[in-house]
Amino acid sequence: MRSLISALLFVFTYFIGNSQEKFIPDLSGFSESTIQKAQSNDEVAFMTDAEKEVVFYTNLVRMEPQIFLETIVKPYVRINYPYRNYYVKTLMNDLKSAQPVGLLVMKQDLFVMSRNHQVDIGKNSIKGHKGSKGKTFTKRAKPLMQTYYGVSENIGLGYETPIENVLELLIDDGVVNLGHRMTLLSAKYNCVGVAMGSHATYRTGCVMDFGILN
């Protein structure tokens, strides 16, 4: 069983997704320059390689949405969504018309927020944005509002690899407001922290916290 949870400007939705085969993306359609730019802040020491990979794939789709659609989304869909539903079709349409937006830069304070929540929900088998002690996303994000103009959070549960988390957040199957997709592709967000780890119910969990800086 898989799950996606999104908090966008302090509003969240909940989704139970479908299982899929492990997917290995083909990066041959991207130039070496694009790949290097997408990895440009990989030197940070506070995130794991898998967590930085989530940012890498997110930056790829933000930089070159049409190439990402053709070389990564469509092959993934052929395997996991052979009967293209509304959410797959709208993602394809969105990426066809999407304009490139800026890279996300990894920030340690956003990472700490994502890590704390990932550990909490993983240990206590929680599915959403409210922590085990009842602390809401708004309360968790409040200290960061002194630094950022806005903070949003996406959560994926049950997806084992970085690329699966990014693709399922983009597809947003069953999420009416498409909150995950909107956040991932939004030009206003320019910072991120990502935490991946274990989850007592879904086995794996990924929390992404996004910030807006001038």
PyMOL commands that place a pseudoatom at each C-alpha (Angstrom):
pseudoatom trace, name=CA, resn=MET, resi=1, chain=A, elem=C, hetatm=0, pos=[0.000, 0.000, 0.000]
pseudoatom trace, name=CA, resn=ARG, resi=2, chain=A, elem=C, hetatm=0, pos=[1.286, 3.429, -0.944]
pseudoatom trace, name=CA, resn=SER, resi=3, chain=A, elem=C, hetatm=0, pos=[0.371, 6.900, 0.144]
pseudoatom trace, name=CA, resn=LEU, resi=4, chain=A, elem=C, hetatm=0, pos=[0.941, 10.528, -0.735]
pseudoatom trace, name=CA, resn=ILE, resi=5, chain=A, elem=C, hetatm=0, pos=[0.205, 13.403, 1.593]
pseudoatom trace, name=CA, resn=SER, resi=6, chain=A, elem=C, hetatm=0, pos=[0.609, 17.051, 0.658]
pseudoatom trace, name=CA, resn=ALA, resi=7, chain=A, elem=C, hetatm=0, pos=[0.603, 20.245, 2.692]
pseudoatom trace, name=CA, resn=LEU, resi=8, chain=A, elem=C, hetatm=0, pos=[0.446, 23.296, 0.455]
pseudoatom trace, name=CA, resn=LEU, resi=9, chain=A, elem=C, hetatm=0, pos=[0.327, 26.665, 2.227]
pseudoatom trace, name=CA, resn=PHE, resi=10, chain=A, elem=C, hetatm=0, pos=[-0.825, 24.829, 5.343]
pseudoatom trace, name=CA, resn=VAL, resi=11, chain=A, elem=C, hetatm=0, pos=[-3.538, 22.786, 3.554]
pseudoatom trace, name=CA, resn=PHE, resi=12, chain=A, elem=C, hetatm=0, pos=[-3.044, 19.057, 3.048]
pseudoatom trace, name=CA, resn=THR, resi=13, chain=A, elem=C, hetatm=0, pos=[-4.623, 16.135, 1.228]
pseudoatom trace, name=CA, resn=TYR, resi=14, chain=A, elem=C, hetatm=0, pos=[-4.286, 12.389, 1.637]
pseudoatom trace, name=CA, resn=PHE, resi=15, chain=A, elem=C, hetatm=0, pos=[-3.956, 9.729, -1.059]
pseudoatom trace, name=CA, resn=ILE, resi=16, chain=A, elem=C, hetatm=0, pos=[-3.639, 5.942, -1.196]
pseudoatom trace, name=CA, resn=GLY, resi=17, chain=A, elem=C, hetatm=0, pos=[-1.828, 4.910, -4.361]
pseudoatom trace, name=CA, resn=ASN, resi=18, chain=A, elem=C, hetatm=0, pos=[-1.166, 1.760, -6.318]
pseudoatom trace, name=CA, resn=SER, resi=19, chain=A, elem=C, hetatm=0, pos=[1.901, -0.461, -6.187]
pseudoatom trace, name=CA, resn=GLN, resi=20, chain=A, elem=C, hetatm=0, pos=[4.276, -0.525, -9.133]
pseudoatom trace, name=CA, resn=GLU, resi=21, chain=A, elem=C, hetatm=0, pos=[7.420, -2.149, -10.443]
pseudoatom trace, name=CA, resn=LYS, resi=22, chain=A, elem=C, hetatm=0, pos=[10.784, -0.665, -9.560]
pseudoatom trace, name=CA, resn=PHE, resi=23, chain=A, elem=C, hetatm=0, pos=[11.664, 1.868, -12.241]
pseudoatom trace, name=CA, resn=ILE, resi=24, chain=A, elem=C, hetatm=0, pos=[15.130, 2.809, -13.505]
pseudoatom trace, name=CA, resn=PRO, resi=25, chain=A, elem=C, hetatm=0, pos=[15.096, 6.173, -15.321]
pseudoatom trace, name=CA, resn=ASP, resi=26, chain=A, elem=C, hetatm=0, pos=[16.958, 6.820, -18.559]
pseudoatom trace, name=CA, resn=LEU, resi=27, chain=A, elem=C, hetatm=0, pos=[18.896, 10.074, -18.341]
pseudoatom trace, name=CA, resn=SER, resi=28, chain=A, elem=C, hetatm=0, pos=[20.396, 9.929, -21.835]
pseudoatom trace, name=CA, resn=GLY, resi=29, chain=A, elem=C, hetatm=0, pos=[17.996, 12.598, -23.124]
pseudoatom trace, name=CA, resn=PHE, resi=30, chain=A, elem=C, hetatm=0, pos=[19.473, 15.262, -20.836]
pseudoatom trace, name=CA, resn=SER, resi=31, chain=A, elem=C, hetatm=0, pos=[22.667, 17.112, -21.644]
pseudoatom trace, name=CA, resn=GLU, resi=32, chain=A, elem=C, hetatm=0, pos=[25.671, 16.789, -19.372]
pseudoatom trace, name=CA, resn=SER, resi=33, chain=A, elem=C, hetatm=0, pos=[25.289, 20.474, -18.561]
pseudoatom trace, name=CA, resn=THR, resi=34, chain=A, elem=C, hetatm=0, pos=[21.694, 19.983, -17.402]
pseudoatom trace, name=CA, resn=ILE, resi=35, chain=A, elem=C, hetatm=0, pos=[22.629, 17.000, -15.234]
pseudoatom trace, name=CA, resn=GLN, resi=36, chain=A, elem=C, hetatm=0, pos=[25.480, 18.943, -13.653]
pseudoatom trace, name=CA, resn=LYS, resi=37, chain=A, elem=C, hetatm=0, pos=[23.196, 21.880, -12.875]
pseudoatom trace, name=CA, resn=ALA, resi=38, chain=A, elem=C, hetatm=0, pos=[20.572, 19.565, -11.366]
pseudoatom trace, name=CA, resn=GLN, resi=39, chain=A, elem=C, hetatm=0, pos=[23.319, 18.179, -9.105]
pseudoatom trace, name=CA, resn=SER, resi=40, chain=A, elem=C, hetatm=0, pos=[24.854, 21.580, -8.375]
pseudoatom trace, name=CA, resn=ASN, resi=41, chain=A, elem=C, hetatm=0, pos=[24.176, 21.546, -4.634]
pseudoatom trace, name=CA, resn=ASP, resi=42, chain=A, elem=C, hetatm=0, pos=[24.984, 17.884, -4.051]
pseudoatom trace, name=CA, resn=GLU, resi=43, chain=A, elem=C, hetatm=0, pos=[27.999, 18.776, -1.923]
pseudoatom trace, name=CA, resn=VAL, resi=44, chain=A, elem=C, hetatm=0, pos=[25.838, 19.333, 1.149]
pseudoatom trace, name=CA, resn=ALA, resi=45, chain=A, elem=C, hetatm=0, pos=[26.696, 16.996, 4.000]
pseudoatom trace, name=CA, resn=PHE, resi=46, chain=A, elem=C, hetatm=0, pos=[23.393, 16.967, 5.875]
pseudoatom trace, name=CA, resn=MET, resi=47, chain=A, elem=C, hetatm=0, pos=[21.387, 14.836, 3.420]
pseudoatom trace, name=CA, resn=THR, resi=48, chain=A, elem=C, hetatm=0, pos=[21.946, 11.275, 2.212]
pseudoatom trace, name=CA, resn=ASP, resi=49, chain=A, elem=C, hetatm=0, pos=[22.617, 10.369, -1.403]
pseudoatom trace, name=CA, resn=ALA, resi=50, chain=A, elem=C, hetatm=0, pos=[19.039, 9.095, -1.784]
pseudoatom trace, name=CA, resn=GLU, resi=51, chain=A, elem=C, hetatm=0, pos=[17.616, 12.321, -0.360]
pseudoatom trace, name=CA, resn=LYS, resi=52, chain=A, elem=C, hetatm=0, pos=[19.784, 14.387, -2.693]
pseudoatom trace, name=CA, resn=GLU, resi=53, chain=A, elem=C, hetatm=0, pos=[18.575, 12.198, -5.559]
pseudoatom trace, name=CA, resn=VAL, resi=54, chain=A, elem=C, hetatm=0, pos=[14.994, 13.285, -4.843]
pseudoatom trace, name=CA, resn=VAL, resi=55, chain=A, elem=C, hetatm=0, pos=[16.131, 16.891, -5.289]
pseudoatom trace, name=CA, resn=PHE, resi=56, chain=A, elem=C, hetatm=0, pos=[18.073, 15.951, -8.427]
pseudoatom trace, name=CA, resn=TYR, resi=57, chain=A, elem=C, hetatm=0, pos=[15.028, 14.481, -10.188]
pseudoatom trace, name=CA, resn=THR, resi=58, chain=A, elem=C, hetatm=0, pos=[12.855, 17.357, -9.007]
pseudoatom trace, name=CA, resn=ASN, resi=59, chain=A, elem=C, hetatm=0, pos=[15.335, 19.805, -10.472]
pseudoatom trace, name=CA, resn=LEU, resi=60, chain=A, elem=C, hetatm=0, pos=[15.430, 17.882, -13.755]
pseudoatom trace, name=CA, resn=VAL, resi=61, chain=A, elem=C, hetatm=0, pos=[11.682, 18.196, -14.251]
pseudoatom trace, name=CA, resn=ARG, resi=62, chain=A, elem=C, hetatm=0, pos=[11.788, 21.856, -13.229]
pseudoatom trace, name=CA, resn=MET, resi=63, chain=A, elem=C, hetatm=0, pos=[14.603, 22.630, -15.672]
pseudoatom trace, name=CA, resn=GLU, resi=64, chain=A, elem=C, hetatm=0, pos=[13.499, 20.584, -18.685]
pseudoatom trace, name=CA, resn=PRO, resi=65, chain=A, elem=C, hetatm=0, pos=[9.863, 19.474, -18.260]
pseudoatom trace, name=CA, resn=GLN, resi=66, chain=A, elem=C, hetatm=0, pos=[9.353, 18.349, -21.858]
pseudoatom trace, name=CA, resn=ILE, resi=67, chain=A, elem=C, hetatm=0, pos=[12.439, 16.107, -21.909]
pseudoatom trace, name=CA, resn=PHE, resi=68, chain=A, elem=C, hetatm=0, pos=[11.482, 14.735, -18.490]
pseudoatom trace, name=CA, resn=LEU, resi=69, chain=A, elem=C, hetatm=0, pos=[8.033, 13.931, -19.886]
pseudoatom trace, name=CA, resn=GLU, resi=70, chain=A, elem=C, hetatm=0, pos=[9.343, 12.067, -22.924]
pseudoatom trace, name=CA, resn=THR, resi=71, chain=A, elem=C, hetatm=0, pos=[12.249, 10.181, -21.378]
pseudoatom trace, name=CA, resn=ILE, resi=72, chain=A, elem=C, hetatm=0, pos=[11.071, 9.493, -17.821]
pseudoatom trace, name=CA, resn=VAL, resi=73, chain=A, elem=C, hetatm=0, pos=[7.334, 10.064, -17.319]
pseudoatom trace, name=CA, resn=LYS, resi=74, chain=A, elem=C, hetatm=0, pos=[6.108, 8.233, -20.408]
pseudoatom trace, name=CA, resn=PRO, resi=75, chain=A, elem=C, hetatm=0, pos=[8.235, 5.078, -19.832]
pseudoatom trace, name=CA, resn=TYR, resi=76, chain=A, elem=C, hetatm=0, pos=[7.115, 5.029, -16.184]
pseudoatom trace, name=CA, resn=VAL, resi=77, chain=A, elem=C, hetatm=0, pos=[3.480, 5.393, -17.176]
pseudoatom trace, name=CA, resn=ARG, resi=78, chain=A, elem=C, hetatm=0, pos=[3.724, 2.531, -19.670]
pseudoatom trace, name=CA, resn=ILE, resi=79, chain=A, elem=C, hetatm=0, pos=[4.772, 0.234, -16.832]
pseudoatom trace, name=CA, resn=ASN, resi=80, chain=A, elem=C, hetatm=0, pos=[2.592, 1.484, -13.994]
pseudoatom trace, name=CA, resn=TYR, resi=81, chain=A, elem=C, hetatm=0, pos=[-0.399, 3.260, -15.549]
pseudoatom trace, name=CA, resn=PRO, resi=82, chain=A, elem=C, hetatm=0, pos=[-1.131, 1.362, -18.802]
pseudoatom trace, name=CA, resn=TYR, resi=83, chain=A, elem=C, hetatm=0, pos=[-4.695, 2.696, -18.735]
pseudoatom trace, name=CA, resn=ARG, resi=84, chain=A, elem=C, hetatm=0, pos=[-3.939, 6.392, -18.503]
pseudoatom trace, name=CA, resn=ASN, resi=85, chain=A, elem=C, hetatm=0, pos=[-6.275, 8.059, -16.062]
pseudoatom trace, name=CA, resn=TYR, resi=86, chain=A, elem=C, hetatm=0, pos=[-7.192, 11.702, -15.581]
pseudoatom trace, name=CA, resn=TYR, resi=87, chain=A, elem=C, hetatm=0, pos=[-4.165, 12.418, -13.377]
pseudoatom trace, name=CA, resn=VAL, resi=88, chain=A, elem=C, hetatm=0, pos=[-1.659, 10.936, -15.806]
pseudoatom trace, name=CA, resn=LYS, resi=89, chain=A, elem=C, hetatm=0, pos=[-3.227, 12.811, -18.724]
pseudoatom trace, name=CA, resn=THR, resi=90, chain=A, elem=C, hetatm=0, pos=[-3.235, 16.127, -16.897]
pseudoatom trace, name=CA, resn=LEU, resi=91, chain=A, elem=C, hetatm=0, pos=[0.402, 15.666, -15.876]
pseudoatom trace, name=CA, resn=MET, resi=92, chain=A, elem=C, hetatm=0, pos=[1.371, 15.072, -19.484]
pseudoatom trace, name=CA, resn=ASN, resi=93, chain=A, elem=C, hetatm=0, pos=[-0.525, 18.162, -20.570]
pseudoatom trace, name=CA, resn=ASP, resi=94, chain=A, elem=C, hetatm=0, pos=[1.004, 20.220, -17.776]
pseudoatom trace, name=CA, resn=LEU, resi=95, chain=A, elem=C, hetatm=0, pos=[4.556, 19.158, -18.653]
pseudoatom trace, name=CA, resn=LYS, resi=96, chain=A, elem=C, hetatm=0, pos=[4.001, 19.764, -22.372]
pseudoatom trace, name=CA, resn=SER, resi=97, chain=A, elem=C, hetatm=0, pos=[3.176, 23.397, -21.681]
pseudoatom trace, name=CA, resn=ALA, resi=98, chain=A, elem=C, hetatm=0, pos=[5.377, 23.961, -18.611]
pseudoatom trace, name=CA, resn=GLN, resi=99, chain=A, elem=C, hetatm=0, pos=[8.038, 26.663, -18.650]
pseudoatom trace, name=CA, resn=PRO, resi=100, chain=A, elem=C, hetatm=0, pos=[11.421, 25.959, -17.007]
pseudoatom trace, name=CA, resn=VAL, resi=101, chain=A, elem=C, hetatm=0, pos=[11.692, 27.235, -13.433]
pseudoatom trace, name=CA, resn=GLY, resi=102, chain=A, elem=C, hetatm=0, pos=[14.609, 27.741, -11.091]
pseudoatom trace, name=CA, resn=LEU, resi=103, chain=A, elem=C, hetatm=0, pos=[16.539, 25.065, -9.262]
pseudoatom trace, name=CA, resn=LEU, resi=104, chain=A, elem=C, hetatm=0, pos=[15.749, 24.080, -5.691]
pseudoatom trace, name=CA, resn=VAL, resi=105, chain=A, elem=C, hetatm=0, pos=[18.597, 24.674, -3.268]
pseudoatom trace, name=CA, resn=MET, resi=106, chain=A, elem=C, hetatm=0, pos=[18.978, 22.323, -0.291]
pseudoatom trace, name=CA, resn=LYS, resi=107, chain=A, elem=C, hetatm=0, pos=[18.645, 24.077, 3.077]
pseudoatom trace, name=CA, resn=GLN, resi=108, chain=A, elem=C, hetatm=0, pos=[19.537, 22.530, 6.417]
pseudoatom trace, name=CA, resn=ASP, resi=109, chain=A, elem=C, hetatm=0, pos=[16.684, 24.096, 8.390]
pseudoatom trace, name=CA, resn=LEU, resi=110, chain=A, elem=C, hetatm=0, pos=[14.136, 22.677, 5.946]
pseudoatom trace, name=CA, resn=PHE, resi=111, chain=A, elem=C, hetatm=0, pos=[15.905, 19.332, 6.127]
pseudoatom trace, name=CA, resn=VAL, resi=112, chain=A, elem=C, hetatm=0, pos=[15.731, 19.320, 9.929]
pseudoatom trace, name=CA, resn=MET, resi=113, chain=A, elem=C, hetatm=0, pos=[11.992, 19.948, 9.761]
pseudoatom trace, name=CA, resn=SER, resi=114, chain=A, elem=C, hetatm=0, pos=[11.515, 17.140, 7.236]
pseudoatom trace, name=CA, resn=ARG, resi=115, chain=A, elem=C, hetatm=0, pos=[13.777, 14.749, 9.130]
pseudoatom trace, name=CA, resn=ASN, resi=116, chain=A, elem=C, hetatm=0, pos=[12.040, 15.331, 12.469]
pseudoatom trace, name=CA, resn=HIS, resi=117, chain=A, elem=C, hetatm=0, pos=[8.654, 14.657, 10.942]
pseudoatom trace, name=CA, resn=GLN, resi=118, chain=A, elem=C, hetatm=0, pos=[9.813, 11.642, 8.938]
pseudoatom trace, name=CA, resn=VAL, resi=119, chain=A, elem=C, hetatm=0, pos=[11.274, 10.000, 12.040]
pseudoatom trace, name=CA, resn=ASP, resi=120, chain=A, elem=C, hetatm=0, pos=[8.132, 10.778, 14.039]
pseudoatom trace, name=CA, resn=ILE, resi=121, chain=A, elem=C, hetatm=0, pos=[5.592, 9.466, 11.527]
pseudoatom trace, name=CA, resn=GLY, resi=122, chain=A, elem=C, hetatm=0, pos=[7.764, 6.486, 10.684]
pseudoatom trace, name=CA, resn=LYS, resi=123, chain=A, elem=C, hetatm=0, pos=[8.182, 5.379, 14.285]
pseudoatom trace, name=CA, resn=ASN, resi=124, chain=A, elem=C, hetatm=0, pos=[4.560, 6.028, 15.239]
pseudoatom trace, name=CA, resn=SER, resi=125, chain=A, elem=C, hetatm=0, pos=[2.896, 4.790, 12.037]
pseudoatom trace, name=CA, resn=ILE, resi=126, chain=A, elem=C, hetatm=0, pos=[1.356, 8.176, 11.211]
pseudoatom trace, name=CA, resn=LYS, resi=127, chain=A, elem=C, hetatm=0, pos=[0.114, 9.026, 7.720]
pseudoatom trace, name=CA, resn=GLY, resi=128, chain=A, elem=C, hetatm=0, pos=[-0.249, 12.806, 7.759]
pseudoatom trace, name=CA, resn=HIS, resi=129, chain=A, elem=C, hetatm=0, pos=[1.205, 16.139, 8.756]
pseudoatom trace, name=CA, resn=LYS, resi=130, chain=A, elem=C, hetatm=0, pos=[0.164, 16.119, 12.402]
pseudoatom trace, name=CA, resn=GLY, resi=131, chain=A, elem=C, hetatm=0, pos=[2.863, 14.655, 14.615]
pseudoatom trace, name=CA, resn=SER, resi=132, chain=A, elem=C, hetatm=0, pos=[2.538, 12.054, 17.359]
pseudoatom trace, name=CA, resn=LYS, resi=133, chain=A, elem=C, hetatm=0, pos=[2.177, 14.798, 19.985]
pseudoatom trace, name=CA, resn=GLY, resi=134, chain=A, elem=C, hetatm=0, pos=[-0.562, 16.559, 18.035]
pseudoatom trace, name=CA, resn=LYS, resi=135, chain=A, elem=C, hetatm=0, pos=[1.640, 19.257, 16.546]
pseudoatom trace, name=CA, resn=THR, resi=136, chain=A, elem=C, hetatm=0, pos=[0.169, 20.430, 13.230]
pseudoatom trace, name=CA, resn=PHE, resi=137, chain=A, elem=C, hetatm=0, pos=[2.103, 21.358, 10.121]
pseudoatom trace, name=CA, resn=THR, resi=138, chain=A, elem=C, hetatm=0, pos=[1.354, 25.029, 10.782]
pseudoatom trace, name=CA, resn=LYS, resi=139, chain=A, elem=C, hetatm=0, pos=[2.922, 24.806, 14.245]
pseudoatom trace, name=CA, resn=ARG, resi=140, chain=A, elem=C, hetatm=0, pos=[5.899, 22.816, 12.994]
pseudoatom trace, name=CA, resn=ALA, resi=141, chain=A, elem=C, hetatm=0, pos=[6.523, 25.351, 10.218]
pseudoatom trace, name=CA, resn=LYS, resi=142, chain=A, elem=C, hetatm=0, pos=[6.037, 28.474, 12.351]
pseudoatom trace, name=CA, resn=PRO, resi=143, chain=A, elem=C, hetatm=0, pos=[9.726, 28.880, 13.363]
pseudoatom trace, name=CA, resn=LEU, resi=144, chain=A, elem=C, hetatm=0, pos=[10.721, 28.794, 9.698]
pseudoatom trace, name=CA, resn=MET, resi=145, chain=A, elem=C, hetatm=0, pos=[8.345, 31.626, 8.806]
pseudoatom trace, name=CA, resn=GLN, resi=146, chain=A, elem=C, hetatm=0, pos=[10.911, 34.022, 10.263]
pseudoatom trace, name=CA, resn=THR, resi=147, chain=A, elem=C, hetatm=0, pos=[13.211, 32.995, 7.412]
pseudoatom trace, name=CA, resn=TYR, resi=148, chain=A, elem=C, hetatm=0, pos=[10.892, 31.979, 4.556]
pseudoatom trace, name=CA, resn=TYR, resi=149, chain=A, elem=C, hetatm=0, pos=[7.936, 33.742, 2.947]
pseudoatom trace, name=CA, resn=GLY, resi=150, chain=A, elem=C, hetatm=0, pos=[6.120, 30.431, 2.656]
pseudoatom trace, name=CA, resn=VAL, resi=151, chain=A, elem=C, hetatm=0, pos=[6.666, 26.775, 3.503]
pseudoatom trace, name=CA, resn=SER, resi=152, chain=A, elem=C, hetatm=0, pos=[4.961, 23.699, 2.041]
pseudoatom trace, name=CA, resn=GLU, resi=153, chain=A, elem=C, hetatm=0, pos=[5.270, 19.971, 2.661]
pseudoatom trace, name=CA, resn=ASN, resi=154, chain=A, elem=C, hetatm=0, pos=[4.809, 16.840, 0.552]
pseudoatom trace, name=CA, resn=ILE, resi=155, chain=A, elem=C, hetatm=0, pos=[4.841, 13.327, 1.971]
pseudoatom trace, name=CA, resn=GLY, resi=156, chain=A, elem=C, hetatm=0, pos=[5.101, 10.058, 0.062]
pseudoatom trace, name=CA, resn=LEU, resi=157, chain=A, elem=C, hetatm=0, pos=[4.730, 6.732, 1.867]
pseudoatom trace, name=CA, resn=GLY, resi=158, chain=A, elem=C, hetatm=0, pos=[5.603, 3.324, 0.501]
pseudoatom trace, name=CA, resn=TYR, resi=159, chain=A, elem=C, hetatm=0, pos=[7.751, 4.419, -2.455]
pseudoatom trace, name=CA, resn=GLU, resi=160, chain=A, elem=C, hetatm=0, pos=[11.206, 2.937, -2.132]
pseudoatom trace, name=CA, resn=THR, resi=161, chain=A, elem=C, hetatm=0, pos=[13.295, 4.939, -4.596]
pseudoatom trace, name=CA, resn=PRO, resi=162, chain=A, elem=C, hetatm=0, pos=[13.840, 8.670, -5.108]
pseudoatom trace, name=CA, resn=ILE, resi=163, chain=A, elem=C, hetatm=0, pos=[12.484, 8.633, -8.661]
pseudoatom trace, name=CA, resn=GLU, resi=164, chain=A, elem=C, hetatm=0, pos=[9.316, 6.782, -7.610]
pseudoatom trace, name=CA, resn=ASN, resi=165, chain=A, elem=C, hetatm=0, pos=[8.618, 9.401, -4.960]
pseudoatom trace, name=CA, resn=VAL, resi=166, chain=A, elem=C, hetatm=0, pos=[9.071, 12.254, -7.432]
pseudoatom trace, name=CA, resn=LEU, resi=167, chain=A, elem=C, hetatm=0, pos=[6.980, 10.643, -10.172]
pseudoatom trace, name=CA, resn=GLU, resi=168, chain=A, elem=C, hetatm=0, pos=[4.097, 9.701, -7.890]
pseudoatom trace, name=CA, resn=LEU, resi=169, chain=A, elem=C, hetatm=0, pos=[4.057, 13.185, -6.371]
pseudoatom trace, name=CA, resn=LEU, resi=170, chain=A, elem=C, hetatm=0, pos=[3.902, 14.598, -9.895]
pseudoatom trace, name=CA, resn=ILE, resi=171, chain=A, elem=C, hetatm=0, pos=[1.098, 12.276, -11.004]
pseudoatom trace, name=CA, resn=ASP, resi=172, chain=A, elem=C, hetatm=0, pos=[-0.869, 13.008, -7.818]
pseudoatom trace, name=CA, resn=ASP, resi=173, chain=A, elem=C, hetatm=0, pos=[-3.319, 10.202, -8.511]
pseudoatom trace, name=CA, resn=GLY, resi=174, chain=A, elem=C, hetatm=0, pos=[-6.532, 10.875, -6.592]
pseudoatom trace, name=CA, resn=VAL, resi=175, chain=A, elem=C, hetatm=0, pos=[-5.450, 14.258, -5.189]
pseudoatom trace, name=CA, resn=VAL, resi=176, chain=A, elem=C, hetatm=0, pos=[-8.083, 16.690, -6.450]
pseudoatom trace, name=CA, resn=ASN, resi=177, chain=A, elem=C, hetatm=0, pos=[-6.114, 19.893, -5.866]
pseudoatom trace, name=CA, resn=LEU, resi=178, chain=A, elem=C, hetatm=0, pos=[-2.889, 18.436, -7.354]
pseudoatom trace, name=CA, resn=GLY, resi=179, chain=A, elem=C, hetatm=0, pos=[-1.017, 19.946, -4.412]
pseudoatom trace, name=CA, resn=HIS, resi=180, chain=A, elem=C, hetatm=0, pos=[2.112, 17.814, -4.771]
pseudoatom trace, name=CA, resn=ARG, resi=181, chain=A, elem=C, hetatm=0, pos=[2.477, 18.573, -8.467]
pseudoatom trace, name=CA, resn=MET, resi=182, chain=A, elem=C, hetatm=0, pos=[1.853, 22.268, -7.963]
pseudoatom trace, name=CA, resn=THR, resi=183, chain=A, elem=C, hetatm=0, pos=[4.563, 22.493, -5.337]
pseudoatom trace, name=CA, resn=LEU, resi=184, chain=A, elem=C, hetatm=0, pos=[7.141, 20.504, -7.290]
pseudoatom trace, name=CA, resn=LEU, resi=185, chain=A, elem=C, hetatm=0, pos=[6.680, 22.637, -10.419]
pseudoatom trace, name=CA, resn=SER, resi=186, chain=A, elem=C, hetatm=0, pos=[6.080, 26.015, -8.768]
pseudoatom trace, name=CA, resn=ALA, resi=187, chain=A, elem=C, hetatm=0, pos=[8.473, 28.818, -9.643]
pseudoatom trace, name=CA, resn=LYS, resi=188, chain=A, elem=C, hetatm=0, pos=[7.981, 30.472, -6.246]
pseudoatom trace, name=CA, resn=TYR, resi=189, chain=A, elem=C, hetatm=0, pos=[9.645, 27.679, -4.267]
pseudoatom trace, name=CA, resn=ASN, resi=190, chain=A, elem=C, hetatm=0, pos=[13.432, 27.796, -4.461]
pseudoatom trace, name=CA, resn=CYS, resi=191, chain=A, elem=C, hetatm=0, pos=[14.575, 25.870, -1.364]
pseudoatom trace, name=CA, resn=VAL, resi=192, chain=A, elem=C, hetatm=0, pos=[14.001, 22.341, -0.111]
pseudoatom trace, name=CA, resn=GLY, resi=193, chain=A, elem=C, hetatm=0, pos=[14.882, 19.767, 2.515]
pseudoatom trace, name=CA, resn=VAL, resi=194, chain=A, elem=C, hetatm=0, pos=[14.219, 16.054, 2.015]
pseudoatom trace, name=CA, resn=ALA, resi=195, chain=A, elem=C, hetatm=0, pos=[14.205, 13.192, 4.513]
pseudoatom trace, name=CA, resn=MET, resi=196, chain=A, elem=C, hetatm=0, pos=[13.782, 9.518, 3.614]
pseudoatom trace, name=CA, resn=GLY, resi=197, chain=A, elem=C, hetatm=0, pos=[13.530, 6.675, 6.082]
pseudoatom trace, name=CA, resn=SER, resi=198, chain=A, elem=C, hetatm=0, pos=[11.546, 3.748, 7.397]
pseudoatom trace, name=CA, resn=HIS, resi=199, chain=A, elem=C, hetatm=0, pos=[7.837, 3.691, 8.226]
pseudoatom trace, name=CA, resn=ALA, resi=200, chain=A, elem=C, hetatm=0, pos=[6.164, 1.186, 10.532]
pseudoatom trace, name=CA, resn=THR, resi=201, chain=A, elem=C, hetatm=0, pos=[3.154, 0.693, 8.248]
pseudoatom trace, name=CA, resn=TYR, resi=202, chain=A, elem=C, hetatm=0, pos=[4.302, 1.634, 4.740]
pseudoatom trace, name=CA, resn=ARG, resi=203, chain=A, elem=C, hetatm=0, pos=[7.911, 0.487, 5.174]
pseudoatom trace, name=CA, resn=THR, resi=204, chain=A, elem=C, hetatm=0, pos=[9.334, 3.674, 3.645]
pseudoatom trace, name=CA, resn=GLY, resi=205, chain=A, elem=C, hetatm=0, pos=[8.558, 7.371, 3.905]
pseudoatom trace, name=CA, resn=CYS, resi=206, chain=A, elem=C, hetatm=0, pos=[9.749, 10.542, 2.191]
pseudoatom trace, name=CA, resn=VAL, resi=207, chain=A, elem=C, hetatm=0, pos=[9.083, 14.050, 3.528]
pseudoatom trace, name=CA, resn=MET, resi=208, chain=A, elem=C, hetatm=0, pos=[9.860, 17.111, 1.404]
pseudoatom trace, name=CA, resn=ASP, resi=209, chain=A, elem=C, hetatm=0, pos=[9.695, 20.595, 2.907]
pseudoatom trace, name=CA, resn=PHE, resi=210, chain=A, elem=C, hetatm=0, pos=[9.837, 23.559, 0.516]
pseudoatom trace, name=CA, resn=GLY, resi=211, chain=A, elem=C, hetatm=0, pos=[10.609, 27.191, 1.249]
pseudoatom trace, name=CA, resn=ILE, resi=212, chain=A, elem=C, hetatm=0, pos=[10.356, 30.559, -0.495]
pseudoatom trace, name=CA, resn=LEU, resi=213, chain=A, elem=C, hetatm=0, pos=[13.331, 32.925, -0.200]
pseudoatom trace, name=CA, resn=ASN, resi=214, chain=A, elem=C, hetatm=0, pos=[13.971, 36.150, -2.085]
for i in range(1, 214): cmd.bond("trace and resi %d" % i, "trace and resi %d" % (i + 1))
show_as sticks, trace
zoom trace
